[in-house]
Every structure is written in C-alpha cells, then in structure tokens.
Amino acid sequence: MKTVKKYKGWIIAFIAVSILMVTPYAVSYYLNHGNPYHQYMVNKYIPPYIEEQGYTKEDIEMAGYIEPKYLINRDYLHGHYEVVFKDELDITYFYGVEKWNHKVKQFCERDTLRPDGVIDITKGNTKHLEKDCINSMDNRD
C-alpha cells in the first residue's frame, strides 16, 4: 500500500500530461475529418438503404461520406453520404441519417455541375429523386 501512495502523484501527472498531449491531435482530427461517430453511423446505414432502393454498384459512379461545411437540419447527423449515379453524372444526391431512430432520408437539395464548372443547388425533379425527400436546410436554428 505504501508504494501506491508513493507513486500516486506521478501517476496523476502522467495521465494529465498524456491528456494534454493527445488533445491537439484529437481536435485536429475532428476538424479535418468530422465526427467519427457520425461517419460510422452514416457508413453503416446508408449503403444498405441504397441497395434496398434497387441500386447496385454498377449503377453508381461515386459514393462516400462527406462532412458539410455549413449547418444542416438538426434532426440529422451532420455527416452526409453523397452519391453520383452513372446515368446522371452531373448531379450529386445526398442522404442523411436521423439522429434518434437512424432512418435514412434523401435530401431534396442536389448539386448540379454546370458545363462551366460551377456547382448549383437543384431543387427540381430529377431521375433518382425520392418522393419523400426532406430539406436539409430546414430546422437549422
């Protein structure tokens, strides 16, 4: 018991220094890559959802997790999943996961790449738009 008391101060100092050294790396990771929990949840729920909608890997040109640089609907995890379909290469669709019940929804806003390289937000009807999509810009206060 004497040895524990003898080294107790050193153990506390070691833990404190370790926390101080790890914190900048953790903050840097979070700022550059987003919340790892959100990334895990988005990658867990959205790819199976897209497959349930009848799409295969052959239908998709590109898909993956992204971290928006602006505030979105607070009912959804901040990270999105973007999908570009092979038959609509100029339109990017976005999907999100609800925070509480983990339901997947497609966002009504889509990015459209113009011929001059500028990206516009599209809200009109497109080929892969789901009828029950939600607006990612609602409920942001």
Buried (B, 14 or more C-beta within 10 A) or exposed (E): EEEEEEEEEEEEEEEEEEEEEEEEEEEEEEEEEBBEEBBEBBBEBBBEBBEEEEBEEEBBEEBEBBBBEEEBBEBBBBBBBBBBBEEBEBBBBBBBBBBEEEEBBBBBBBBBBEEEEEEEEBEEEBEBBEEEBBEBBEEEE
